Amino acid sequence: MNSQLSLGSYNSDNKIKYIIAGLGNPGEKYKNTRHNVGFMALDRIAKEYNIDINLSKFQSKCGIGFIGQTKVLLLKPQTFMNESGRAVLEAMNFYKIPLENVIVLFDDISFEPGKMRIKNKGTHGGHNGIRSVINLCGEENFIRIKIGVGERPSRDWDLADWVLSSFKEEDLSKINDSINNSVNAIKLITENNIQKAMNLYN
């Protein structure tokens, strides 16, 4: 059974509880680059829970469905990375979702491919997508799932060039392991088991 629902599906008994946003840049040019691992993870979550991300609203591609018994909005901002907060804030305001019920998946260059870190608050750590969410939403207390994409090989690499480069073949299987772990972590988090998710995957 397809769990896809329309964006207008909203009632007091069964309202959206979480916004799950995967960060990245739209367009074929950026597909499968390090900076788009948030998009990749969200696509895997959508596939696992049979949620179609084929609607256009909130400056995003999005879809509504269920993870277990929890109704969620999956969000892929189409604003480009540095303006991701605009899409997140618009969806939050529309569905009246508190910031602590926002989960953001994104790339982290301080972790090797295959490593993942879950946090329920924190600074932007130099990530421009997270910086945008914090600046526009005004607080830092949202859930983050950081997926390691590896440090740039040397300081000769421009940081922007590194995060917009494609994965090496040997890193892809490790990245896929992290993405699969993010699917499992999302299930736990939406069941109010964030501490268990941290214990298992951090």
PyMOL commands that set and color helices and strands:
alter all, ss='L'
color gray80, all
select helices_A, chain A and resi 28-30+34-48+81-95+99-101+128-137+159-163+169-190+194-201
alter helices_A, ss='H'
color red, helices_A
select strands_A, chain A and resi 18-22+55-57+60-67+70-77+102-108+116-119+143-148
alter strands_A, ss='S'
color yellow, strands_A
deselect
rebuild
show_as cartoon
